[in-house]
Amino acid sequence: MWSIIFINRFPFIKRRMFNAVCFISCLALIIAAICFEKYGLEFPCPLCLIQRYLVGLLGIVFFIAAVVNFKHVPSFPKLMALIILLVSLAGAASSIRHIWIQMLPDDQVPACTAPLDALVKEDGIFKTFQTIYMEGSGDCHDSSWRFLWLTMPMWVLIWFAGFAITGFIVNWFDVKEDSV
């Protein structure tokens, strides 16, 4: 059904080329985040760093999907589609949590936490993620940068949603002439 609606209407979309473009987009997002940190003096909070790592992980998945020739393994594109969907949903969840913390009134903002690397060293990675996701961090409340009235986590949520929808559809459904 979706194959008929989406892929067949846009026959110029090649799966591997699409994945390469998504990889370059993820790379551009990471470079932009580093530039904001180094030159724009927007220091990342723990949720910003988690979102940055998830964009990087998504970029790696898109790179693998673009480079690997999957003609000998017919289920490979569906596996990549599921991984893209799961990583994108994890990123969207962290963006939604970040937006929720930014929207809290000042008197309900959680206390600030230690830097992410110090939390991981002290508590371990799973306890750190539980602390950040469940309790939050006051560092995530600050939002001085806006573009078109949206904060950075809102834009990251839009990117994750776009990657989830298009990445899943393009990789899940069959494309007839995938010769790139």
C-alpha positions in Angstrom: 0.0 0.0 0.0 2.6 2.6 1.1 4.9 1.3 -1.6 2.3 2.3 -4.2 1.6 5.7 -2.6 5.1 6.8 -1.8 7.9 4.9 -3.7 6.1 4.4 -7.0 5.1 8.1 -7.2 8.8 9.1 -6.7 10.7 6.7 -8.8 13.8 8.9 -8.7 14.3 8.0 -5.0 17.1 5.5 -4.8 17.5 3.8 -1.5 21.2 4.0 -1.2 21.4 7.5 -2.4 18.7 8.5 0.0 20.6 6.9 2.9 23.8 8.8 1.8 21.9 12.1 1.8 20.5 11.3 5.3 24.1 10.4 6.5 25.3 13.8 5.2 22.4 15.5 6.9 23.3 13.8 10.3 26.9 14.9 9.8 25.8 18.5 9.1 23.6 18.5 12.3 26.6 17.3 14.4 28.9 19.9 12.8 26.3 22.6 13.5 25.9 21.5 17.1 29.7 21.6 17.6 29.8 25.1 16.0 27.1 26.3 18.3 29.1 25.0 21.2 32.5 26.4 20.2 31.5 29.6 18.5 28.0 30.4 19.6 28.7 29.8 23.3 25.7 27.5 23.6 27.0 24.9 26.0 25.1 21.5 25.7 23.2 20.2 28.6 23.0 16.4 29.3 19.9 15.9 27.1 21.6 17.9 24.3 24.5 15.6 24.4 22.3 12.5 24.3 20.5 13.9 21.3 23.8 14.6 19.7 25.0 11.1 20.3 21.7 9.7 18.9 22.1 11.9 15.7 25.6 10.5 15.4 24.3 6.9 15.8 21.6 7.5 13.3 24.2 8.9 10.9 26.3 5.7 11.3 23.2 3.6 10.6 22.4 5.6 7.4 26.1 5.3 6.4 25.9 1.5 6.7 22.7 1.4 4.8 24.2 3.5 2.1 27.5 1.7 1.7 26.5 -2.0 2.1 25.3 -3.8 -1.0 22.3 -5.7 0.3 21.2 -7.5 -2.9 22.5 -10.8 -1.5 20.7 -10.3 1.8 17.1 -9.4 1.0 16.1 -8.7 4.6 18.9 -6.1 5.1 16.8 -3.0 4.1 14.0 -4.0 6.5 16.5 -4.4 9.3 18.0 -1.0 8.5 14.5 0.5 8.4 13.7 -0.9 11.9 17.0 0.3 13.3 16.5 3.8 11.8 13.0 3.9 13.3 14.1 2.8 16.7 17.0 5.3 16.9 14.9 8.1 15.6 12.1 7.3 18.1 14.7 7.3 20.9 16.0 10.7 19.7 12.4 12.0 19.5 11.7 10.8 23.0 14.8 12.7 24.3 13.8 15.8 22.4 10.3 15.7 23.8 11.6 15.3 27.3 14.0 18.2 26.7 11.1 20.4 25.4 9.0 19.4 28.4 11.7 20.6 30.8 12.1 23.8 28.9 8.4 24.5 29.2 8.3 24.0 33.0 7.7 27.1 35.1 10.8 28.3 36.9 9.7 27.0 40.3 9.3 23.4 39.0 12.6 23.1 37.2 14.7 20.2 38.6 18.1 20.9 40.1 21.1 21.1 37.9 23.3 18.0 37.6 26.9 17.3 37.1 28.3 17.1 33.5 27.4 14.0 31.6 30.8 12.5 31.6 31.1 12.9 35.4 27.7 11.3 35.9 28.6 8.3 33.7 31.9 7.8 35.6 30.1 8.0 39.0 26.9 6.1 38.4 27.3 4.1 35.2 25.6 4.7 31.9 22.2 3.1 32.7 21.8 4.9 36.0 22.8 8.2 34.3 20.2 7.8 31.6 17.6 7.0 34.2 18.5 10.1 36.2 18.5 12.4 33.1 15.2 11.0 31.6 13.2 10.6 34.8 14.4 13.4 37.0 15.7 15.8 34.3 18.3 18.5 34.8 18.0 22.2 35.4 20.7 22.8 32.8 18.1 21.7 30.1 15.7 24.5 31.1 17.8 27.3 29.5 16.9 28.1 25.9 18.5 31.2 24.7 18.7 30.2 21.0 15.6 30.3 18.8 14.9 30.2 15.1 11.4 30.8 13.8 10.2 30.8 17.4 11.4 27.2 17.9 14.2 26.2 20.3 17.0 23.8 19.3 15.3 20.7 20.8 12.2 21.5 18.8 14.2 21.5 15.6 16.0 18.3 16.6 12.5 16.7 17.2 11.5 17.8 13.6 14.7 16.2 12.2 14.2 13.0 14.1 10.5 12.8 13.0 11.6 13.3 9.4 14.3 10.7 9.6 11.9 8.2 11.2 9.2 8.6 8.7 11.1 8.9 5.5 14.0 6.6 6.5 11.5 3.8 7.5 9.4 4.2 4.3 12.3 4.3 1.9 14.2 1.4 3.4 11.2 -0.8 4.2 9.4 -0.8 0.9 10.9 -2.3 -2.3 12.5 0.0 -4.8 12.6 -1.6 -8.2 15.8 -0.1 -9.7 18.4 0.3 -6.9 21.6 0.3 -8.9 23.5 3.1 -7.1 
